[in-house]
């Protein structure tokens, strides 16, 4: 009888212990997941746990190009990955730095082979100083401004200070310069003229992967579009990162018709003060039968190329 009672007590204790352990594990998982945002020093993130085990949180299959257009509001930050290499176009607005860095770490980024700062506006380089301090950077591409038009904003100065601190030397994004990026190639299409307007100073680049081409316009306007088409009259791209967040100052109808994209991605914030994207731009894309993805509606958008086709996976449908 005593032995039976002892087994009963032990079984109750085992159930209690298992319940407590299960609750503790659940709480730990919640805290680890939330710590990407909370940044509690003594609690790890999933990225750090994977790193300790020698694993990547995410990997891109060999031979594929993945383009992740991060949802950073009315700002730009785009991660490209191909054959184990990573590149970043812009780094969001001031205050987006942790979100951008965390997204890169979750994607398994350890080194950035290329960073492209399209232009000096805060909604493109706001988090760049933190990115520079967080990852080794092999090549840092940017446009060199005309004499007398170098920005004096604190955001731009912070980026330069981080570059000096981390011994990152800028490379001028020169027209027609090409850079190998795994199985892909990055070609600079801008740099044909000097512009005083910061948006038109944007580094415009074409990323080619097999038969698929991705065109990243930064905030370049219609004058730059005409200039690029004049220099590259046969230019086409399956994917267009729409210029200037879908503003009416970009995406001229003749430009979109000539480029003939299948997919357009618009980086814009939910109910943003600029009312991006503008109706005129959406109408141009609709008239040209382009499938449109918007960060304000679809969240982060992931595009995948196998060299022959491109698929889009939005965070939200």
C-alpha positions as CSV (number, residue, x, y, z in Angstrom):
1,X,0.0,0.0,0.0
2,X,2.8,2.4,0.9
3,X,4.6,1.5,-2.3
4,X,1.5,2.2,-4.3
5,X,1.1,5.6,-2.6
6,X,4.7,6.4,-3.2
7,X,4.4,5.6,-7.0
8,X,1.2,7.9,-7.1
9,X,3.1,10.8,-5.5
10,X,6.0,10.3,-7.9
11,X,3.8,10.3,-10.9
12,X,2.1,13.5,-9.8
13,X,5.6,15.0,-9.3
14,X,6.7,13.9,-12.8
15,X,3.6,15.5,-14.3
16,X,4.2,18.7,-12.4
17,X,7.9,18.7,-13.5
18,X,7.0,18.1,-17.1
19,X,4.4,20.9,-17.0
20,X,6.9,23.3,-15.5
21,X,9.6,22.4,-18.0
22,X,7.1,22.7,-20.9
23,X,6.0,26.2,-19.7
24,X,9.7,27.2,-19.3
25,X,10.6,26.0,-22.8
26,X,7.6,27.9,-24.2
27,X,8.5,31.1,-22.4
28,X,12.1,30.7,-23.5
29,X,11.0,30.4,-27.2
30,X,8.8,33.4,-26.9
31,X,11.6,35.5,-25.4
32,X,14.2,34.3,-28.0
33,X,11.8,35.2,-30.8
34,X,11.0,38.6,-29.3
35,X,14.6,39.4,-28.5
36,X,15.3,40.4,-32.1
37,X,13.3,43.5,-31.1
38,X,13.9,43.6,-27.3
39,X,17.7,43.2,-27.4
40,X,17.9,41.8,-23.8
41,X,21.7,41.1,-23.3
42,X,21.4,37.8,-21.4
43,X,18.8,36.3,-23.7
44,X,20.0,34.9,-27.1
45,X,18.3,35.4,-30.5
46,X,17.6,32.5,-32.9
47,X,20.4,33.9,-35.1
48,X,22.9,33.6,-32.3
49,X,21.7,30.2,-31.4
50,X,22.1,29.0,-35.0
51,X,25.5,30.7,-35.2
52,X,26.6,28.8,-32.0
53,X,25.6,25.6,-33.7
54,X,27.5,26.5,-36.9
55,X,24.2,26.8,-38.8
56,X,22.6,29.6,-40.9
57,X,19.1,30.6,-40.0
58,X,18.3,30.8,-43.8
59,X,20.2,29.7,-46.9
60,X,19.7,30.4,-50.6
61,X,19.9,27.2,-52.8
62,X,23.0,27.0,-55.0
63,X,22.4,28.7,-58.4
64,X,19.5,30.8,-57.3
65,X,19.3,34.6,-56.8
66,X,17.1,35.8,-54.0
67,X,16.1,39.5,-53.7
68,X,14.4,40.5,-50.5
69,X,12.8,43.9,-50.5
70,X,12.5,44.7,-46.8
71,X,9.4,46.4,-45.4
72,X,11.0,49.5,-43.9
73,X,8.2,51.9,-44.4
74,X,8.6,54.7,-46.9
75,X,12.3,53.8,-47.3
76,X,14.5,51.4,-49.2
77,X,16.5,48.4,-48.1
78,X,17.0,45.5,-50.4
79,X,19.1,42.3,-49.8
80,X,20.4,40.2,-52.6
81,X,21.9,36.7,-52.2
82,X,23.5,34.5,-54.7
83,X,25.9,31.5,-54.4
84,X,26.6,32.3,-50.8
85,X,27.3,36.0,-51.4
86,X,25.3,38.9,-50.2
87,X,24.7,42.5,-51.3
88,X,22.7,45.3,-49.8
89,X,21.1,48.2,-51.7
90,X,20.3,51.0,-49.1
91,X,19.7,50.7,-45.4
92,X,16.3,52.3,-44.6
93,X,15.5,55.4,-42.7
94,X,17.0,56.7,-39.4
95,X,15.7,54.3,-36.8
96,X,15.5,51.3,-39.2
97,X,19.1,50.2,-38.5
98,X,18.3,47.4,-36.0
99,X,15.5,46.1,-38.2
100,X,17.8,46.0,-41.3
101,X,20.7,44.4,-39.4
102,X,18.5,41.8,-37.7
103,X,17.0,40.9,-41.1
104,X,20.4,40.4,-42.6
105,X,21.5,38.2,-39.7
106,X,18.3,36.1,-39.9
107,X,19.2,35.6,-43.6
108,X,22.6,34.2,-42.6
109,X,24.6,37.2,-43.8
110,X,28.1,37.3,-42.4
111,X,29.9,39.5,-45.0
112,X,28.5,41.9,-47.5
113,X,30.4,41.6,-50.8
114,X,28.6,44.7,-52.1
115,X,26.8,47.6,-50.5
116,X,25.2,50.2,-52.7
117,X,24.2,53.5,-51.2
118,X,22.0,54.8,-54.0
119,X,22.0,58.4,-52.8
120,X,22.3,60.6,-49.7
121,X,18.7,60.9,-48.6
122,X,18.0,59.7,-45.1
123,X,15.3,57.2,-46.2
124,X,18.0,55.3,-48.1
125,X,21.1,55.6,-45.8
126,X,19.5,56.2,-42.4
127,X,20.7,52.8,-41.1
128,X,23.9,52.6,-43.1
129,X,26.3,53.6,-40.3
130,X,25.0,50.6,-38.2
131,X,25.3,48.2,-41.2
132,X,28.9,49.3,-41.8
133,X,29.7,48.7,-38.1
134,X,27.9,45.3,-38.1
135,X,29.3,43.5,-41.2
136,X,32.6,43.3,-43.0
137,X,32.1,45.1,-46.4
138,X,34.2,44.3,-49.4
139,X,32.9,46.9,-51.9
140,X,31.0,50.0,-51.1
141,X,29.5,51.7,-54.1
142,X,28.0,55.2,-54.2
143,X,27.6,58.1,-56.5
144,X,30.1,60.9,-56.2
145,X,28.3,64.3,-56.0
146,X,29.2,67.3,-58.2
147,X,31.6,69.8,-56.5
148,X,29.7,72.0,-54.0
149,X,26.8,69.6,-53.6
150,X,28.1,67.2,-51.0
151,X,25.4,66.7,-48.3
152,X,25.9,68.2,-44.9
153,X,23.2,66.3,-43.1
154,X,24.0,64.5,-39.8
155,X,22.8,61.2,-41.4
156,X,25.3,61.5,-44.2
157,X,28.1,62.5,-41.8
158,X,27.3,59.5,-39.6
159,X,27.7,57.2,-42.6
160,X,31.1,58.7,-43.5
161,X,32.3,58.5,-39.9
162,X,31.4,54.8,-39.8
163,X,33.2,54.3,-43.1
164,X,36.4,55.9,-41.7
165,X,36.1,54.0,-38.5
166,X,35.7,50.6,-40.2
167,X,38.2,51.4,-43.0
168,X,35.6,51.2,-45.8
169,X,36.7,53.0,-48.9
170,X,33.9,54.2,-51.3
171,X,34.0,53.2,-54.9
172,X,32.4,55.6,-57.4
173,X,29.5,54.0,-59.2
174,X,30.6,54.6,-62.8
175,X,28.4,54.1,-65.8
176,X,28.7,50.6,-67.3
177,X,30.9,49.3,-64.5
178,X,30.3,45.6,-64.0
179,X,30.7,43.5,-60.8
180,X,30.6,39.7,-60.5
181,X,28.1,38.6,-57.9
182,X,28.1,34.8,-57.7
183,X,26.2,33.6,-60.8
184,X,24.8,37.1,-61.3
185,X,26.3,40.4,-62.6
186,X,25.7,43.9,-61.3
187,X,25.9,46.6,-64.0
188,X,25.8,50.3,-63.2
189,X,23.5,52.2,-65.5
190,X,23.6,55.7,-63.9
191,X,26.5,58.1,-63.9
192,X,25.9,59.5,-67.3
193,X,25.5,63.1,-66.1
194,X,26.1,65.1,-63.0
195,X,22.8,66.0,-61.2
196,X,22.3,68.5,-58.4
197,X,19.1,66.9,-57.3
198,X,19.8,64.1,-54.8
199,X,17.1,61.8,-56.2
200,X,18.6,62.0,-59.7
201,X,22.0,61.2,-58.2
202,X,20.7,57.7,-57.4
203,X,22.8,54.8,-58.4
204,X,20.7,52.8,-60.9
205,X,21.8,49.2,-61.3
206,X,20.8,46.2,-63.3
207,X,21.3,42.8,-61.7
208,X,21.4,40.0,-64.3
209,X,20.9,36.3,-63.4
210,X,20.8,33.9,-66.4
211,X,17.9,35.2,-68.5
212,X,16.4,37.2,-65.7
213,X,17.1,40.9,-65.1
214,X,16.3,43.1,-62.1
215,X,16.3,46.9,-62.5
216,X,16.8,48.9,-59.3
217,X,16.0,52.6,-59.8
218,X,16.7,54.2,-56.4
219,X,14.8,57.5,-56.5
220,X,15.8,58.4,-60.0
221,X,13.3,60.6,-61.9
222,X,12.1,60.7,-65.5
223,X,15.1,62.7,-66.8
224,X,17.4,59.9,-65.7
225,X,15.1,57.3,-67.1
226,X,15.2,59.0,-70.5
227,X,19.0,59.3,-70.3
228,X,19.4,55.6,-69.5
229,X,17.1,54.5,-72.3
230,X,19.0,56.8,-74.7
231,X,22.3,55.0,-73.7
232,X,20.7,51.5,-73.5
233,X,17.8,51.5,-76.0
234,X,17.3,47.7,-75.8
235,X,17.2,47.6,-72.0
236,X,14.6,45.3,-70.6
237,X,14.0,43.8,-67.1
238,X,11.6,41.2,-65.8
239,X,11.6,43.0,-62.4
240,X,11.5,46.7,-61.8
241,X,12.1,48.3,-58.4
242,X,10.0,51.3,-59.1
243,X,11.7,54.7,-58.7
244,X,11.1,57.1,-55.8
245,X,8.5,54.9,-54.0
246,X,6.0,55.1,-56.8
247,X,6.1,58.9,-57.0
248,X,4.7,60.6,-60.2
249,X,8.2,62.0,-60.7
250,X,9.3,58.6,-61.9
251,X,8.1,55.7,-64.0
252,X,7.3,57.6,-67.3
253,X,5.0,55.6,-69.5
254,X,7.5,55.3,-72.3
255,X,10.1,54.1,-69.9
256,X,7.9,51.3,-68.4
257,X,6.8,50.2,-71.9
258,X,10.4,50.0,-73.1
259,X,11.6,48.1,-70.0
260,X,8.6,45.8,-70.2
261,X,8.7,44.4,-66.7
262,X,6.6,41.4,-65.5
263,X,6.8,42.5,-61.9
264,X,7.1,45.9,-60.2
265,X,7.9,46.4,-56.6
266,X,7.1,49.6,-54.8
267,X,8.8,50.5,-51.5
268,X,6.3,52.6,-49.6
269,X,5.0,53.0,-46.1
270,X,1.4,52.4,-45.0
271,X,-0.6,55.7,-45.2
272,X,2.6,57.6,-45.7
273,X,2.6,61.4,-45.7
274,X,3.7,61.6,-49.4
275,X,0.7,59.4,-50.5
276,X,3.1,57.1,-52.3
277,X,2.5,55.4,-54.6
278,X,0.8,58.0,-56.7
279,X,-2.2,57.2,-58.8
280,X,-0.5,58.2,-62.0
281,X,2.3,55.6,-61.5
282,X,-0.1,52.8,-60.6
283,X,-2.1,53.6,-63.8
284,X,1.1,53.4,-65.9
285,X,1.9,50.0,-64.5
286,X,-1.7,48.8,-64.9
287,X,-1.8,49.9,-68.5
288,X,1.4,47.8,-69.2
289,X,0.0,44.7,-67.5
290,X,2.6,44.7,-64.7
291,X,2.0,42.7,-61.6
292,X,2.6,45.1,-58.7
293,X,3.7,44.4,-55.1
294,X,3.8,47.1,-52.5
295,X,5.5,47.0,-49.1
296,X,2.6,49.0,-47.5
297,X,0.2,46.2,-48.5
298,X,2.3,43.2,-48.9
299,X,5.1,43.7,-46.3
300,X,8.5,42.2,-47.1
301,X,8.6,40.9,-50.7
302,X,11.0,38.0,-51.7
303,X,11.8,37.5,-55.3
304,X,13.5,34.3,-56.5
305,X,15.2,33.7,-59.8
306,X,16.5,30.3,-61.1
307,X,17.9,32.1,-64.2
308,X,14.9,31.3,-66.3
309,X,11.9,32.4,-64.3
310,X,11.2,34.7,-61.4
311,X,8.7,34.1,-58.6
312,X,7.4,36.5,-56.0
313,X,6.5,35.7,-52.4
314,X,5.0,38.5,-50.4
315,X,4.8,38.5,-46.7
316,X,1.1,39.3,-46.9
317,X,-1.2,38.6,-49.9
